[in-house]
């Protein structure tokens, strides 16, 4: 960027004003979620079918609420009763519960065994707490099919009047949490041939046994499902007794361990194509006090819910390209959440630029997902339907043609040749000249080649007096050539913000303007909330200048140096925060930074748009303004170098290049080349 002469040193120092940040939740990564509505306050989710038209301006981005979306019932399934719209439910009852993990309760000691009792060692604790005969212990009944392991006669008749009570500290737990089971008798089993034993009747396993005293306690952990527990006073055994054949049997207690998973029938789909999501609970939610929900964590909204069954399914589609993180909830007390599932709806963009007098047009198609993980390929075509390039791997596919063959288009679909092995950004050498695509998922619009235009950016106003010439614009036009565009700051910092006089001048000249935001601490460029807050401030300023939706707004990301020592800490979250705030306000995000592969900015950028935790749609829907390579001497308008901006080494739309910083004290401007695909503001 450009600065006053007293600050014009290589580090591009910008002493700027600090600003307060406000907290905003991360749209791209999974963060702490707001509480999920309880079953008592659930409302039927609205189907968002509207197709709100975008501004017709070049570069118009998504509406603030993202791509339009729709829900639908999965094919062949029926609406679940008493549930959300477009929810299908099923009861896939597990065949059996797995044995859990017993352990000694916290702050209690292991109950010692007693010689002469053939007791299987278990991690239970015993104490002399005793149930009174008037308490509500219960002999109860059991329907266990397991035969009794101990003859009742061996215990004698002394137990006939005794009681045994089983309690649990919680009947509903998250998967992996511990339930404390406590069996209390009206008599001690010390010095008898009996033991207090607690069984998991669901899995058929002994979980705790005490050979002495009157109370036996065990902590028990399970991963999933409903478990039924019962305690007995019995001769030591590992098999569940039949209650009516044992003098003392407790009541039964039920404990549900709640778990929920989410799966999709496909990780990717074309825009407007549905992906079916199925949430599965470890319990049947009917009459459980819980509701099975499917939630779009990226859009921060519940899609639908089921009040019956163990499975809840819905089909969800986005009409624009995006990657969303989906989760399932088993809401109630407690709330339980699944692991996230990523789903991507394809986006496809095509850029074309003509360089040189020969009219050679360079083409680059970009998707928001690495196609090597999908059954699809991308192909580029000219106006006559000739296939110019086809690629199977990576995010971009490059080709070239003569400008006379414009306009150009691109498509993503299934290739008839399944073993294409094209590399990132390259044509598949082994493929036939033209490989038909079928099952088309998405098509780009027809694209005319972008031209290279020449311009400048400056700290000073275009209307500022410079030497003996009446303003900076006239001085620049007279010495360097009339610019096609001008980069200026949105707000007052060390550089003045763009004025109404400059806007009027640009209108009269037909001059494009790139608004730049730098009203911040140039060392503070890390974190999602920071990037988002800058984006809000920048777009508020843009709206105040009546800049139309769809125009580019650039964030100034300086290289690290003495003036901006923290600039090397730029991170993916900052890039994502700026993108979300700018697109939420319906402007086109642009980034000024070091486009050199491996630089601090390029490394953060590539991570921000990567498939592993990144946001691939940012690469396709943003613009990069690289200040590298930066020349010491270079021609002005009419003799400027061919467009050769450095790209970050991953997906990205490099549409602008600052090839020379600071032309000297006479003009004191930086020199730039932009592709006409950059959505400039023309007042």
C-alpha positions as CSV (number, residue, x, y, z in Angstrom):
1,X,0.0,0.0,0.0
2,X,1.0,3.6,-0.3
3,X,1.9,6.0,2.5
4,X,3.0,9.6,3.0
5,X,6.7,10.2,2.1
6,X,7.8,10.4,5.7
7,X,6.6,6.8,6.2
8,X,7.6,5.4,2.8
9,X,10.0,2.6,3.7
10,X,10.0,-1.0,2.4
11,X,8.0,-2.5,5.3
12,X,4.9,-0.6,4.1
13,X,4.4,0.7,7.6
14,X,0.9,2.0,8.5
15,X,0.6,3.4,12.0
16,X,-3.2,3.2,12.4
17,X,-5.9,3.6,15.0
18,X,-6.7,0.7,17.3
19,X,-10.4,-0.3,17.5
20,X,-12.5,-2.3,19.9
21,X,-13.6,-5.8,18.9
22,X,-16.9,-7.4,19.5
23,X,-17.4,-11.1,19.9
24,X,-18.9,-13.0,17.1
25,X,-19.2,-16.8,16.8
26,X,-17.2,-18.6,14.1
27,X,-19.1,-19.4,11.0
28,X,-16.5,-21.7,9.6
29,X,-15.3,-23.8,12.5
30,X,-17.2,-25.7,15.1
31,X,-17.4,-23.6,18.3
32,X,-19.5,-23.6,21.4
33,X,-23.1,-23.6,20.4
34,X,-26.0,-21.8,21.8
35,X,-28.3,-24.0,23.8
36,X,-30.5,-26.2,21.7
37,X,-34.2,-25.7,22.2
38,X,-35.8,-28.2,24.6
39,X,-38.7,-30.4,23.6
40,X,-41.1,-28.1,25.3
41,X,-40.3,-25.1,23.1
42,X,-39.5,-26.7,19.7
43,X,-41.1,-25.0,16.8
44,X,-41.7,-26.4,13.3
45,X,-38.8,-25.2,11.1
46,X,-39.8,-23.0,8.2
47,X,-38.9,-24.2,4.7
48,X,-36.7,-21.6,3.2
49,X,-37.5,-21.8,-0.5
50,X,-37.2,-18.2,-1.5
51,X,-34.7,-17.3,-4.2
52,X,-33.7,-13.8,-3.4
53,X,-32.1,-12.2,-6.4
54,X,-28.6,-10.9,-6.1
55,X,-27.5,-7.5,-7.3
56,X,-26.6,-7.7,-11.0
57,X,-23.2,-6.2,-10.3
58,X,-20.2,-8.3,-11.2
59,X,-18.9,-10.2,-8.2
60,X,-22.2,-10.1,-6.3
61,X,-21.9,-12.6,-3.4
62,X,-24.4,-14.6,-1.3
63,X,-27.2,-13.1,0.6
64,X,-26.4,-12.5,4.3
65,X,-28.3,-15.7,5.2
66,X,-26.3,-17.7,2.8
67,X,-27.5,-19.8,-0.2
68,X,-31.3,-20.4,-0.3
69,X,-32.1,-23.8,1.2
70,X,-34.8,-26.3,1.1
71,X,-35.9,-29.4,3.1
72,X,-37.7,-32.4,1.8
73,X,-38.6,-35.9,2.8
74,X,-36.0,-38.6,1.7
75,X,-37.3,-40.6,-1.2
76,X,-39.6,-43.4,-0.2
77,X,-40.0,-42.3,3.5
78,X,-43.0,-40.9,5.3
79,X,-43.5,-37.9,7.6
80,X,-42.8,-38.7,11.2
81,X,-45.8,-37.9,13.4
82,X,-45.7,-35.1,15.9
83,X,-42.4,-34.0,14.5
84,X,-40.8,-31.3,12.4
85,X,-41.6,-30.8,8.8
86,X,-39.8,-33.2,6.4
87,X,-38.7,-35.5,9.1
88,X,-38.8,-39.3,8.7
89,X,-38.4,-41.5,11.7
90,X,-37.6,-45.2,12.2
91,X,-37.1,-47.5,15.2
92,X,-33.9,-49.5,14.6
93,X,-33.8,-51.3,18.0
94,X,-30.3,-52.5,18.8
95,X,-30.0,-56.3,19.0
96,X,-28.5,-56.1,22.4
97,X,-26.5,-53.9,24.7
98,X,-22.8,-54.3,25.2
99,X,-21.4,-54.9,28.7
100,X,-20.4,-51.7,30.4
101,X,-17.4,-50.9,32.6
102,X,-17.9,-51.2,36.4
103,X,-15.6,-49.4,38.8
104,X,-15.3,-48.5,42.5
105,X,-17.3,-45.4,43.3
106,X,-15.3,-42.2,43.9
107,X,-14.1,-41.7,47.5
108,X,-15.0,-45.2,48.4
109,X,-12.9,-48.3,49.1
110,X,-12.9,-51.7,47.4
111,X,-15.0,-54.2,49.3
112,X,-12.7,-57.0,50.5
113,X,-13.5,-60.6,49.7
114,X,-14.2,-63.2,52.3
115,X,-12.5,-66.6,52.6
116,X,-14.8,-69.4,51.9
117,X,-17.1,-67.5,49.6
118,X,-16.6,-68.3,45.9
119,X,-17.1,-64.6,45.0
120,X,-15.9,-63.3,41.7
121,X,-13.9,-60.2,42.4
122,X,-15.7,-57.0,41.3
123,X,-14.9,-53.3,41.8
124,X,-17.6,-52.7,44.3
125,X,-17.6,-50.8,47.6
126,X,-19.5,-52.0,50.7
127,X,-20.6,-50.3,53.9
128,X,-22.8,-51.0,57.0
129,X,-25.6,-48.6,55.9
130,X,-28.8,-50.6,56.5
131,X,-32.3,-50.5,55.0
132,X,-35.0,-50.5,57.6
133,X,-37.7,-53.1,57.4
134,X,-40.3,-50.4,56.8
135,X,-38.5,-49.1,53.7
136,X,-39.8,-49.7,50.2
137,X,-37.5,-52.6,49.3
138,X,-39.1,-54.9,46.8
139,X,-38.8,-58.6,45.9
140,X,-40.3,-57.9,42.6
141,X,-40.3,-60.4,39.7
142,X,-37.9,-61.1,36.8
143,X,-38.5,-62.3,33.3
144,X,-34.9,-63.3,32.8
145,X,-34.6,-66.5,30.7
146,X,-31.4,-67.4,32.5
147,X,-31.8,-70.5,34.7
148,X,-31.0,-70.1,38.5
149,X,-27.4,-70.9,39.3
150,X,-27.9,-71.4,43.0
151,X,-30.5,-73.7,44.7
152,X,-32.7,-71.6,47.0
153,X,-32.5,-74.3,49.7
154,X,-28.7,-73.6,50.1
155,X,-29.5,-70.2,51.5
156,X,-32.0,-71.4,54.1
157,X,-35.1,-69.7,55.3
158,X,-33.5,-66.9,57.3
159,X,-33.9,-64.4,54.4
160,X,-37.6,-64.7,53.9
161,X,-38.4,-61.5,55.8
162,X,-35.5,-59.4,54.5
163,X,-35.7,-56.7,51.9
164,X,-33.3,-55.3,49.3
165,X,-33.5,-51.9,47.6
166,X,-31.6,-50.7,44.5
167,X,-31.2,-47.0,43.7
168,X,-29.3,-45.1,41.0
169,X,-28.2,-41.5,41.2
170,X,-29.3,-40.7,37.6
171,X,-31.5,-42.4,35.1
172,X,-30.3,-40.5,32.0
173,X,-26.6,-40.0,31.3
174,X,-24.4,-39.0,28.4
175,X,-22.5,-41.7,26.7
176,X,-19.5,-42.6,28.8
177,X,-20.7,-41.0,32.0
178,X,-21.0,-43.0,35.3
179,X,-24.1,-44.1,37.1
180,X,-23.8,-44.9,40.8
181,X,-25.8,-48.1,41.6
182,X,-26.4,-48.7,45.3
183,X,-28.1,-51.8,46.7
184,X,-29.1,-51.6,50.4
185,X,-30.4,-54.6,52.5
186,X,-32.2,-54.9,55.8
187,X,-29.5,-57.3,56.9
188,X,-25.8,-57.7,56.7
189,X,-24.4,-60.6,54.6
190,X,-21.2,-60.8,56.7
191,X,-20.6,-64.3,58.1
192,X,-23.2,-65.8,55.8
193,X,-23.1,-67.9,52.7
194,X,-24.7,-65.1,50.7
195,X,-23.6,-61.9,48.9
196,X,-25.3,-58.8,47.6
197,X,-24.9,-58.8,43.9
198,X,-25.9,-56.2,41.2
199,X,-26.6,-57.4,37.7
200,X,-27.0,-55.6,34.3
201,X,-29.9,-57.7,33.1
202,X,-29.7,-56.1,29.6
203,X,-26.2,-57.4,29.0
204,X,-26.5,-60.4,31.3
205,X,-23.4,-59.4,33.3
206,X,-22.5,-59.2,37.0
207,X,-21.4,-55.6,37.7
208,X,-20.9,-55.5,41.4
209,X,-20.8,-58.0,44.4
210,X,-20.2,-57.5,48.1
211,X,-19.5,-60.5,50.4
212,X,-20.0,-58.5,53.6
213,X,-22.0,-55.7,55.2
214,X,-25.4,-54.5,54.2
215,X,-24.8,-52.0,51.4
216,X,-23.1,-52.6,48.0
217,X,-22.3,-49.8,45.6
218,X,-20.7,-49.8,42.1
219,X,-20.1,-47.1,39.5
220,X,-21.1,-48.2,36.0
221,X,-20.3,-46.7,32.6
222,X,-21.8,-47.6,29.2
223,X,-21.5,-46.0,25.8
224,X,-25.1,-46.4,24.7
225,X,-28.5,-47.7,25.2
226,X,-31.1,-48.6,27.9
227,X,-29.8,-50.9,30.7
228,X,-31.9,-52.6,33.3
229,X,-30.3,-53.3,36.7
230,X,-31.4,-55.6,39.6
231,X,-29.8,-56.7,42.8
232,X,-30.1,-60.0,44.7
233,X,-29.0,-61.6,47.9
234,X,-27.7,-64.9,46.6
235,X,-25.0,-67.4,47.0
236,X,-22.1,-65.9,45.0
237,X,-22.6,-66.4,41.3
238,X,-21.9,-64.7,37.9
239,X,-25.3,-65.7,36.5
240,X,-28.5,-63.8,37.0
241,X,-30.8,-65.6,39.4
242,X,-34.5,-65.9,38.8
243,X,-36.2,-63.6,41.2
244,X,-38.9,-65.9,42.4
245,X,-36.4,-68.6,43.2
246,X,-34.3,-66.2,45.4
247,X,-35.5,-65.1,48.8
248,X,-34.3,-61.5,48.4
249,X,-34.5,-59.6,45.0
250,X,-34.6,-55.9,44.6
251,X,-36.6,-53.6,42.5
252,X,-35.4,-52.9,38.9
253,X,-33.9,-49.6,37.9
254,X,-33.5,-48.4,34.3
255,X,-30.6,-46.2,33.1
256,X,-30.3,-44.8,29.6
257,X,-26.9,-43.8,28.2
258,X,-27.5,-41.3,25.5
259,X,-25.5,-41.2,22.3
260,X,-26.2,-39.7,18.9
261,X,-24.5,-40.1,15.5
262,X,-25.1,-38.3,12.2
263,X,-24.4,-39.7,8.7
264,X,-25.1,-38.5,5.2
265,X,-25.7,-40.4,2.0
266,X,-23.1,-38.3,0.2
267,X,-20.4,-35.8,1.2
268,X,-21.0,-33.7,-1.9
269,X,-23.8,-32.7,-4.2
270,X,-24.4,-30.2,-7.0
271,X,-26.3,-27.0,-6.0
272,X,-30.0,-27.7,-5.8
273,X,-29.4,-31.4,-5.3
274,X,-30.4,-32.9,-1.9
275,X,-28.2,-34.7,0.6
276,X,-29.9,-36.9,3.1
277,X,-28.9,-36.7,6.7
278,X,-29.8,-39.4,9.2
279,X,-29.4,-38.9,13.0
280,X,-29.4,-42.1,15.1
281,X,-30.0,-42.2,18.8
282,X,-29.1,-44.9,21.3
283,X,-32.6,-44.8,22.7
284,X,-36.1,-44.6,21.2
285,X,-37.0,-40.9,21.9
286,X,-40.7,-41.7,22.2
287,X,-41.9,-40.8,25.7
288,X,-38.3,-40.3,26.8
289,X,-38.3,-36.5,27.3
290,X,-35.8,-36.2,24.5
291,X,-36.1,-35.0,20.9
292,X,-33.8,-36.1,18.1
293,X,-32.7,-33.0,16.1
294,X,-30.7,-32.3,12.9
295,X,-28.9,-29.0,13.0
296,X,-27.0,-26.9,10.5
297,X,-24.1,-25.7,12.6
298,X,-22.8,-23.3,9.9
299,X,-26.2,-21.6,9.3
300,X,-26.9,-21.8,13.1
301,X,-30.4,-23.2,12.6
302,X,-32.3,-26.4,13.4
303,X,-33.5,-28.1,10.2
304,X,-36.0,-30.6,11.7
305,X,-36.7,-33.0,14.6
306,X,-38.3,-36.3,15.5
307,X,-40.2,-37.2,18.6
308,X,-40.4,-41.0,17.8
309,X,-37.9,-43.7,17.0
310,X,-34.2,-44.1,17.1
311,X,-33.5,-42.6,13.6
312,X,-34.5,-39.3,12.1
313,X,-33.8,-38.4,8.5
314,X,-34.3,-35.4,6.3
315,X,-33.1,-34.3,2.8
316,X,-31.4,-30.8,2.7
317,X,-30.3,-28.9,-0.3
318,X,-28.5,-25.5,-0.9
319,X,-29.1,-23.7,-4.2
320,X,-25.6,-22.2,-4.1
321,X,-22.1,-23.6,-3.5
322,X,-21.1,-23.9,0.1
323,X,-19.7,-26.2,2.7
324,X,-21.7,-26.6,5.9
325,X,-21.0,-28.5,9.1
326,X,-24.0,-30.5,10.3
327,X,-24.6,-32.0,13.7
328,X,-27.3,-34.1,15.4
329,X,-28.7,-33.4,18.9
330,X,-30.5,-35.5,21.4
331,X,-32.0,-32.6,23.2
332,X,-33.5,-32.7,26.7
333,X,-31.7,-33.3,30.0
334,X,-28.9,-33.8,29.3
335,X,-28.3,-32.5,25.7
336,X,-26.1,-34.8,23.6
337,X,-24.4,-33.8,20.4
338,X,-22.9,-35.9,17.6
339,X,-19.6,-35.5,15.9
340,X,-19.9,-33.0,13.0
341,X,-20.5,-34.1,9.4
342,X,-19.3,-31.8,6.6
343,X,-21.4,-31.5,3.5
344,X,-20.4,-29.5,0.4
345,X,-22.7,-28.2,-2.4
346,X,-20.5,-27.6,-5.4
347,X,-19.7,-24.1,-6.7
348,X,-18.0,-23.5,-10.0
349,X,-16.4,-20.3,-11.3
350,X,-14.6,-19.5,-14.5
351,X,-12.1,-16.7,-15.0
352,X,-10.8,-15.7,-18.4
353,X,-8.1,-13.1,-19.1
354,X,-6.5,-11.9,-22.3
355,X,-2.9,-11.0,-22.2
356,X,-0.9,-9.5,-25.0
357,X,-1.8,-8.4,-28.5
358,X,-2.1,-11.9,-29.9
359,X,-5.4,-12.4,-28.1
360,X,-4.4,-15.5,-26.2
361,X,-7.0,-16.1,-23.5
362,X,-6.0,-17.9,-20.3
363,X,-8.8,-19.8,-18.6
364,X,-9.1,-21.1,-15.0
365,X,-12.1,-23.0,-13.6
366,X,-12.3,-23.3,-9.8
367,X,-14.4,-25.5,-7.6
368,X,-14.9,-25.4,-3.9
369,X,-13.9,-29.1,-3.4
370,X,-11.1,-31.3,-4.6
371,X,-12.7,-33.3,-7.3
372,X,-10.4,-36.2,-6.8
373,X,-12.6,-37.1,-3.8
374,X,-15.7,-37.1,-6.0
375,X,-17.0,-39.0,-9.0
376,X,-16.9,-35.8,-11.1
377,X,-14.5,-33.9,-13.3
378,X,-14.4,-30.3,-14.6
379,X,-14.2,-29.3,-18.2
380,X,-13.8,-25.9,-20.0
381,X,-15.5,-25.2,-23.3
382,X,-15.4,-22.5,-25.9
383,X,-18.3,-20.9,-27.7
384,X,-18.4,-23.6,-30.3
385,X,-18.6,-26.4,-27.7
386,X,-15.0,-27.5,-28.1
387,X,-13.5,-28.9,-25.0
388,X,-10.4,-26.9,-24.1
389,X,-9.4,-28.7,-20.8
390,X,-10.6,-31.4,-18.4
391,X,-9.3,-32.1,-14.9
392,X,-10.0,-34.6,-12.3
393,X,-7.9,-33.6,-9.3
394,X,-7.4,-30.4,-7.4
395,X,-9.6,-27.3,-7.1
396,X,-8.6,-25.6,-10.4
397,X,-8.4,-26.5,-14.0
398,X,-6.5,-24.3,-16.6
399,X,-6.7,-24.0,-20.3
400,X,-6.2,-21.5,-23.1
401,X,-7.8,-20.4,-26.3
402,X,-8.0,-17.6,-28.7
403,X,-10.1,-14.7,-27.7
404,X,-12.2,-15.1,-30.9
405,X,-13.6,-18.3,-29.4
406,X,-15.3,-16.4,-26.5
407,X,-17.5,-16.7,-24.6
408,X,-16.3,-19.6,-22.5
409,X,-18.1,-21.9,-20.1
410,X,-17.2,-24.7,-17.6
411,X,-19.1,-27.7,-16.3
412,X,-18.7,-30.3,-13.6
413,X,-20.1,-33.8,-14.3
414,X,-19.2,-37.5,-14.7
415,X,-16.6,-38.2,-17.3
416,X,-17.0,-41.3,-19.6
417,X,-13.3,-42.0,-19.0
418,X,-13.1,-42.9,-15.3
419,X,-9.4,-43.1,-15.0
420,X,-8.5,-39.5,-15.7
421,X,-5.3,-38.4,-13.9
422,X,-5.0,-34.7,-14.6
423,X,-3.0,-32.7,-12.1
424,X,-4.0,-29.5,-10.3
425,X,-4.5,-26.8,-12.8
426,X,-3.5,-28.8,-15.8
427,X,-5.1,-30.5,-18.8
428,X,-5.3,-34.3,-18.7
429,X,-2.7,-35.3,-21.2
430,X,-3.8,-38.9,-21.4
431,X,-7.5,-38.1,-22.1
432,X,-8.9,-37.9,-25.6
433,X,-9.3,-34.5,-27.2
434,X,-12.9,-34.4,-25.9
435,X,-14.3,-36.5,-23.1
436,X,-18.1,-36.1,-22.8
437,X,-19.5,-35.2,-19.4
438,X,-22.7,-36.7,-18.2
439,X,-24.8,-36.2,-15.1
440,X,-23.9,-32.5,-15.0
441,X,-23.9,-31.1,-11.4
442,X,-23.2,-27.4,-12.1
443,X,-22.4,-25.1,-15.0
444,X,-20.7,-21.8,-14.9
445,X,-22.1,-18.8,-16.7
446,X,-20.7,-17.7,-20.0
447,X,-17.6,-15.7,-19.5
448,X,-16.0,-13.1,-21.7
449,X,-12.2,-12.6,-21.3
450,X,-11.1,-10.1,-18.7
451,X,-8.8,-7.4,-19.9
452,X,-5.8,-5.9,-18.1
453,X,-6.4,-2.3,-16.9
454,X,-3.9,0.0,-15.4
455,X,-4.2,2.2,-12.4
456,X,-2.8,3.4,-9.1
457,X,-3.5,3.5,-5.4
458,X,-2.5,6.3,-3.0
459,X,-2.6,7.6,0.5
460,X,-3.4,11.1,-0.6
461,X,-6.7,12.2,-2.1
462,X,-7.0,12.4,-5.9
463,X,-8.0,16.0,-5.4
464,X,-5.0,16.9,-3.2
465,X,-2.7,19.7,-4.5
466,X,0.7,18.3,-5.6
467,X,3.5,20.8,-6.3
468,X,2.4,23.3,-8.9
469,X,-0.2,21.0,-10.5
470,X,-3.8,21.4,-9.4
471,X,-4.4,17.9,-8.1
472,X,-2.9,14.5,-7.7
473,X,-5.0,12.9,-10.5
474,X,-3.9,15.5,-13.0
475,X,-0.3,15.2,-12.0
476,X,-0.4,11.4,-12.2
477,X,-2.3,11.4,-15.6
478,X,0.2,13.9,-17.0
479,X,3.4,12.1,-16.0
480,X,2.4,8.4,-15.8
481,X,-0.8,8.1,-17.9
482,X,-4.5,8.4,-17.2
483,X,-5.4,5.6,-14.7
484,X,-8.4,3.4,-15.3
485,X,-8.9,2.9,-11.6
486,X,-7.7,4.3,-8.3
487,X,-7.3,2.6,-4.9
488,X,-8.4,4.7,-1.9
489,X,-9.1,4.3,1.8
490,X,-12.6,4.0,3.2
491,X,-11.9,5.8,6.5
492,X,-9.6,8.4,8.0
493,X,-6.4,7.0,9.4
494,X,-2.9,8.3,8.8
495,X,-4.3,8.6,5.3
496,X,-7.5,10.5,4.7
497,X,-10.6,8.6,3.7
498,X,-12.1,9.1,0.3
499,X,-14.0,12.3,0.1
500,X,-17.2,13.3,-1.7
501,X,-15.1,15.5,-4.0
502,X,-13.1,12.5,-5.1
503,X,-16.2,10.4,-5.7
504,X,-17.6,13.2,-7.9
505,X,-14.3,13.4,-9.8
506,X,-14.3,9.6,-10.4
507,X,-17.8,9.8,-11.6
508,X,-17.0,12.5,-14.1
509,X,-13.9,10.6,-15.4
510,X,-15.6,7.2,-15.5
511,X,-12.8,6.1,-13.1
512,X,-13.1,2.9,-11.1
513,X,-12.4,2.9,-7.4
514,X,-11.2,0.1,-5.2
515,X,-12.2,0.8,-1.6
516,X,-9.5,-0.2,0.9
517,X,-9.8,-0.7,4.6
518,X,-6.9,-0.2,7.0
519,X,-8.5,1.4,10.1
520,X,-7.0,-1.0,12.5
521,X,-3.8,-2.1,14.3
522,X,-1.7,-3.6,11.5
523,X,-0.2,-6.1,13.9
524,X,-3.6,-7.3,15.0
525,X,-4.7,-9.5,12.1
526,X,-5.3,-12.9,13.8
527,X,-8.6,-14.5,14.9
528,X,-12.0,-14.8,13.5
529,X,-13.6,-12.2,15.6
530,X,-10.9,-9.6,14.7
531,X,-11.4,-10.3,10.9
532,X,-15.2,-10.1,11.3
533,X,-15.2,-6.9,13.2
534,X,-12.9,-5.3,10.6
535,X,-15.3,-6.5,7.9
536,X,-18.3,-4.9,9.7
537,X,-16.5,-1.6,10.1
538,X,-15.4,-1.6,6.4
539,X,-18.8,-2.5,5.0
540,X,-20.5,0.0,7.2
541,X,-18.2,2.7,5.8
542,X,-18.9,1.4,2.3
543,X,-22.6,1.6,2.8
544,X,-22.2,5.1,4.1
545,X,-20.6,6.1,0.8
546,X,-23.5,4.5,-1.1
547,X,-21.2,1.9,-2.6
548,X,-23.5,-0.6,-4.3
549,X,-23.7,-4.3,-3.3
550,X,-21.4,-6.6,-5.1
551,X,-18.4,-4.3,-5.3
552,X,-15.0,-5.3,-3.9
553,X,-13.8,-4.1,-0.5
554,X,-10.2,-4.9,0.2
555,X,-8.5,-5.6,3.5
556,X,-4.9,-4.3,3.8
557,X,-2.7,-7.1,5.2
558,X,0.9,-5.8,5.4
559,X,4.1,-7.9,5.6
560,X,5.7,-8.2,9.0
561,X,8.3,-5.6,9.8
562,X,9.3,-3.0,12.4
563,X,6.0,-1.1,12.0
564,X,3.8,-4.2,12.0
565,X,5.7,-6.9,14.0
566,X,2.6,-9.0,14.5
567,X,1.6,-9.0,10.9
568,X,3.3,-12.4,10.5
569,X,0.6,-13.9,12.8
570,X,-2.1,-13.6,10.1
571,X,-4.1,-16.8,10.4
572,X,-6.9,-18.6,8.5
573,X,-9.6,-17.6,11.0
574,X,-8.9,-13.9,10.3
575,X,-9.3,-14.5,6.6
576,X,-12.5,-16.4,7.2
577,X,-13.9,-13.7,9.5
578,X,-13.3,-10.9,7.0
579,X,-14.9,-13.0,4.3
580,X,-18.0,-13.7,6.4
581,X,-18.5,-10.1,7.4
582,X,-18.1,-8.7,3.9
583,X,-20.3,-11.3,2.3
584,X,-22.9,-10.9,5.0
585,X,-23.1,-7.2,3.9
586,X,-23.4,-8.3,0.3
587,X,-20.0,-7.0,-0.8
588,X,-17.2,-8.9,-2.5
589,X,-14.2,-9.6,-0.3
590,X,-10.7,-8.8,-1.5
591,X,-7.4,-9.3,0.2
592,X,-4.2,-7.2,-0.3
593,X,-1.2,-9.3,0.8
594,X,2.0,-11.1,-0.2
595,X,0.9,-13.6,-2.8
596,X,4.2,-15.4,-2.8
597,X,3.8,-19.1,-2.2
598,X,5.0,-19.8,1.4
599,X,4.7,-16.2,2.7
600,X,2.8,-15.6,5.9
601,X,-0.3,-14.4,4.1
602,X,-0.2,-17.2,1.4
603,X,0.2,-19.9,4.1
604,X,-2.7,-18.6,6.1
605,X,-4.8,-18.2,2.9
606,X,-4.1,-21.8,1.7
607,X,-5.1,-23.1,5.2
608,X,-8.3,-20.9,5.2
609,X,-9.5,-22.3,1.9
610,X,-8.3,-25.9,2.3
611,X,-10.7,-28.9,2.5
612,X,-9.4,-30.0,5.9
613,X,-11.2,-27.6,8.2
614,X,-11.0,-24.7,5.7
615,X,-13.6,-22.9,3.6
616,X,-13.1,-23.8,-0.1
617,X,-15.8,-21.4,-1.2
618,X,-13.7,-18.4,-0.1
619,X,-11.2,-19.2,-2.8
620,X,-13.8,-19.1,-5.5
621,X,-15.7,-16.1,-4.2
622,X,-12.9,-13.7,-3.2
623,X,-10.3,-11.6,-5.0
624,X,-6.5,-11.5,-4.2
625,X,-4.4,-8.4,-4.7
626,X,-0.8,-9.4,-4.6
627,X,2.1,-6.9,-4.0
628,X,4.6,-9.4,-5.2
629,X,6.7,-9.3,-7.3
630,X,7.4,-5.7,-6.5
631,X,9.8,-3.8,-8.9
632,X,12.1,-1.0,-8.2
633,X,11.7,0.4,-11.7
634,X,8.9,-0.4,-14.0
635,X,7.0,1.2,-16.8
636,X,3.9,3.3,-16.3
637,X,0.8,3.1,-18.5
638,X,1.6,1.9,-22.0
639,X,4.8,0.2,-20.9
640,X,3.8,-1.7,-17.8
641,X,4.8,-5.3,-17.5
642,X,2.5,-8.2,-18.5
643,X,0.3,-9.3,-15.6
644,X,2.5,-11.6,-13.5
645,X,1.2,-11.4,-10.0
646,X,2.4,-14.1,-7.7
647,X,-0.3,-16.6,-6.6
648,X,-0.4,-18.3,-3.2
649,X,0.2,-21.8,-4.4
650,X,-3.4,-23.0,-3.9
651,X,-6.8,-22.1,-5.0
652,X,-7.4,-18.4,-5.3
653,X,-8.6,-15.7,-7.7
654,X,-5.5,-13.4,-8.1
655,X,-7.1,-10.5,-10.0
656,X,-4.9,-7.6,-9.0
657,X,-1.2,-6.8,-8.8
658,X,0.7,-3.9,-7.3
659,X,3.9,-4.1,-9.3
660,X,5.6,-0.9,-8.0
661,X,5.3,0.8,-4.7
662,X,5.9,4.6,-4.4
663,X,6.8,6.3,-7.7
664,X,8.6,9.1,-5.7
665,X,7.8,12.5,-4.3
666,X,6.3,14.0,-7.5
667,X,3.3,11.7,-7.8
668,X,3.6,9.5,-4.6
669,X,1.4,6.7,-5.9
670,X,1.7,3.0,-6.3
671,X,1.3,1.3,-9.7
672,X,-1.2,-1.5,-10.3
673,X,-2.6,-3.8,-12.9
674,X,-6.1,-5.3,-12.4
675,X,-8.1,-7.7,-14.4
676,X,-11.5,-6.4,-15.4
677,X,-13.0,-9.3,-13.5
678,X,-12.2,-7.3,-10.3
679,X,-15.6,-5.8,-9.3
680,X,-14.6,-2.2,-8.9
681,X,-16.9,0.7,-7.9
682,X,-17.8,3.0,-10.7
683,X,-19.5,6.0,-9.0
